[in-house]
Amino acid sequence: MLDKRTAILLDKINDLCREGSYKIVDEEDLVSCFPARMKADAEGVRQMLEYLSDHRYVDIKYAEDGVFCLSPLPEGRLYTEKAHEARSDRFRRRRDIAVLTALGAFIGAFAGSLAAWLISALL
């Protein structure tokens, strides 16, 4: 399992290399994919790329002077796809819970008002 920063970097690499080929990427492009609150720098990006390469998520053909030639490997693509699928599943579950809660509230309110009407009609 990757940490948030490394997962964001892998997602960016997968996005840049959609065709499945190697892509020449500047270090600044990779640093800019992180939100300001994460405070990523060039050295951190190099370390994350080394980690991704060591664990066979990406292949680095060369890395010179802040320029990288990268390509995501199948394991890296699979990780990103599973992460997107998990986010989609969470959204669907939350939506289903909200719909069922609203439906239950509606049925409960209807049954309560029907019971109140029956009681008032009988008295």
C-alpha positions in Angstrom: 0.0 0.0 0.0 1.3 3.4 -1.0 1.2 6.5 1.1 -0.8 9.5 -0.2 2.1 11.4 -1.7 3.4 8.4 -3.6 -0.1 7.4 -4.8 -0.6 11.0 -6.1 2.7 10.8 -8.0 1.8 7.4 -9.4 -1.6 8.7 -10.5 0.2 11.6 -12.2 2.6 9.3 -14.0 -0.3 7.1 -15.2 -2.1 10.2 -16.4 0.9 11.5 -18.3 1.6 8.1 -19.9 -1.9 7.1 -21.0 -0.7 5.6 -24.3 1.5 3.1 -22.4 4.8 4.4 -23.7 7.7 6.2 -22.1 7.3 9.9 -21.5 9.9 12.5 -20.8 8.8 14.4 -17.8 10.3 17.5 -16.1 10.8 17.4 -12.3 8.7 20.6 -12.0 5.7 18.9 -13.6 5.9 16.1 -11.0 6.3 18.5 -8.1 3.4 20.7 -9.3 1.0 17.7 -9.0 1.0 17.9 -5.2 -1.3 20.3 -3.3 0.4 23.1 -1.4 -0.4 21.6 2.0 1.7 18.5 1.1 4.9 20.5 0.5 6.6 18.2 -1.9 10.1 19.1 -3.2 12.4 17.8 -5.9 14.3 15.5 -3.5 11.1 14.0 -2.2 9.9 13.3 -5.7 13.2 11.6 -6.6 12.9 9.4 -3.5 9.3 8.5 -4.3 10.3 7.7 -7.9 13.1 5.4 -6.6 10.6 3.7 -4.3 8.1 3.2 -7.2 10.8 1.8 -9.4 12.1 -0.5 -6.7 8.6 -1.9 -6.1 7.9 -2.3 -9.9 5.2 0.4 -10.2 7.2 2.4 -12.8 10.2 2.0 -15.0 12.7 4.8 -15.2 14.8 4.7 -18.3 16.9 7.6 -17.3 17.0 10.5 -14.8 19.4 13.3 -15.5 19.3 16.9 -14.2 15.7 16.9 -13.2 14.4 15.2 -16.4 13.0 11.7 -16.2 12.0 9.2 -18.8 9.2 7.2 -17.2 6.6 4.6 -18.0 4.1 3.0 -15.6 4.4 -0.8 -15.4 1.3 -3.0 -15.2 1.4 -3.2 -11.4 1.4 0.6 -11.2 -1.6 0.9 -13.5 -3.4 -1.8 -11.6 -2.8 0.0 -8.3 -4.2 3.2 -9.7 -7.3 1.5 -11.2 -8.0 -0.3 -7.9 -7.7 3.0 -6.0 -10.2 4.7 -8.4 -12.5 1.7 -8.1 -12.4 1.9 -4.3 -13.3 5.6 -4.3 -16.2 4.8 -6.7 -17.4 2.0 -4.4 -17.3 4.3 -1.4 -19.4 6.9 -3.3 -22.0 4.3 -4.3 -22.3 3.0 -0.8 -22.8 6.5 0.6 -25.4 7.3 -2.0 -27.2 4.0 -1.3 -27.2 4.7 2.4 -28.6 8.2 1.8 -31.3 6.9 -0.5 -32.4 4.1 1.9 -32.4 6.5 4.9 -34.6 9.0 3.0 -36.9 6.2 1.9 -37.1 4.8 5.5 -37.8 8.3 6.9 -40.6 8.8 4.3 -42.2 5.4 5.0 -42.0 6.0 8.8 -43.5 9.5 8.5 -46.3 8.1 6.3 -47.0 5.3 8.7 -47.0 7.7 11.7 -49.4 10.1 10.0 -51.7 7.2 8.9 -51.7 6.0 12.5 -52.5 9.5 13.8 -55.3 9.9 11.3 -56.8 6.5 12.2 -56.7 7.3 15.9 -58.4 10.7 15.3 -61.0 9.1 13.0 -61.9 6.5 15.6 -62.2 8.9 18.5 
